[in-house]
Amino acid sequence: MKTNIFIILLAFLAFGCAVEKDYLVKIETRHGDMYAILFDETPKHKKNFIELAEKGRFDSTEFHRVIENFMIQGGDVFAKEKLPREEWYTVPAEIKPDLIHAKGMIAAARMGNNVNPERASSGSQFYIVQGKVYDKLELTTDMRQLSEKFNQYLRLESNAELRETYTNLYENREFDAMNKLMLDHKEKLEDFYSTSLGKKMTPQQVEAYTTIGGTPHLDNEYTVFGQVIKGLEVMEEIAKEKTSPQDKPIETVYMKVTVNQLPKKKITKDFGYSYE
């Protein structure tokens, strides 16, 4: 009898594991559909997003802020519903060091640190990361400090020729060439000023940002809570939209968001996403 109970228990546990489920998010736009999963490591954001989607509150919101090679932002439920400001709730920050802003990640928008030192997230607005691919040297350099030291170095009379070269690049708006010129002088500046101009990056960050790309300067500042697992080309097309000076697409990009529970094994099979 005990043996039979044990076998039944094992079968029940095996069945439970086999049908372990997760939510699959579908974001429909006029450019096509994106599919995403939300992370269990950020439970408050996951729960909030699912509740908004299940109630249809994201539907007919827009991608209202689009910056190519940076991100596409949307989901302003509160403005769409014309809710008073006092009802624009926030979600406590769930910032995790290993959830970084690699291309395709979904993160929560928020107010700036000056009015929001807790870095609490908007209760509805989110963005999808596009970013760019970085050269390893640039990625691991503190570009702000490099720029400061380089400009200080340019003021020396002995560097008049270098200063002229840099000025010409600036006047011609050749910003990539300006960065390269500064990076080419990194070691010389470190020796000259007896300082380090490096920036610590984890192996995960270096691997992601030098291959698929992203926006590393946002890491540890905003809550990353999901990932697009199919349809990144849709995000790329939205990012190409012509925009107003306020970064809003001239032609509105509406969204419809739905969520469905599916077996994790099916999500892995159909979309290639690994839960390991």
ZIMO-V85983 format. One record per backbone hydrogen bond with DSSP energy under -0.5 kcal/mol. NH is the residue of the N-H (numbers start at 1). CO is the residue of the C=O. If there is no record, write none. Layout:
NH/CO + NH/CO
This chain:
5/1 + 6/2 + 7/3 + 8/4 + 9/5 + 10/6 + 11/7 + 12/8 + 13/9 + 14/10 + 15/11 + 16/12 + 17/13 + 18/14 + 19/15 + 20/17 + 22/262 + 24/260 + 25/23 + 25/36 + 26/258 + 27/34 + 28/26 + 28/256 + 29/32 + 32/29 + 34/27 + 35/230 + 36/25 + 37/227 + 39/225 + 42/39 + 43/40 + 46/42 + 47/43 + 48/44 + 49/45 + 50/46 + 51/47 + 52/48 + 53/49 + 54/50 + 55/51 + 56/53 + 57/52 + 58/52 + 59/56 + 60/255 + 61/58 + 61/255 + 63/253 + 64/62 + 64/73 + 65/73 + 66/247 + 67/71 + 70/67 + 71/67 + 72/128 + 73/65 + 74/126 + 75/62 + 77/75 + 80/76 + 81/77 + 82/79 + 83/78 + 87/84 + 88/85 + 89/87 + 91/121 + 99/96 + 100/98 + 102/100 + 103/213 + 104/129 + 105/102 + 106/226 + 107/127 + 108/223 + 109/125 + 115/112 + 116/112 + 119/116 + 121/91 + 122/109 + 123/89 + 126/74 + 127/107 + 128/72 + 129/105 + 130/70 + 131/70 + 132/214 + 134/209 + 139/135 + 140/136 + 141/138 + 142/197 + 143/141 + 146/142 + 147/143 + 148/144 + 149/145 + 150/146 + 151/147 + 152/148 + 153/149 + 154/150 + 155/151 + 156/153 + 159/156 + 160/157 + 163/159 + 164/160 + 165/161 + 166/162 + 167/163 + 168/164 + 169/165 + 170/166 + 171/167 + 172/168 + 173/170 + 174/169 + 175/173 + 178/174 + 179/175 + 180/176 + 181/177 + 182/178 + 183/179 + 184/180 + 185/181 + 185/182 + 186/183 + 189/185 + 190/186 + 191/187 + 192/188 + 193/189 + 194/190 + 195/190 + 199/140 + 206/202 + 207/203 + 208/204 + 209/205 + 210/206 + 211/208 + 212/208 + 213/208 + 214/132 + 215/101 + 218/215 + 219/216 + 221/218 + 222/218 + 224/222 + 225/106 + 225/223 + 226/106 + 227/37 + 228/104 + 229/35 + 230/35 + 234/231 + 235/231 + 236/232 + 237/233 + 238/234 + 239/235 + 240/236 + 240/237 + 241/238 + 244/248 + 247/244 + 249/63 + 250/242 + 252/250 + 254/252 + 255/61 + 256/28 + 258/26 + 260/24 + 262/22 + 264/20 + 266/263 + 267/263 + 268/264 + 269/265 + 270/266 + 271/267 + 272/268 + 273/267
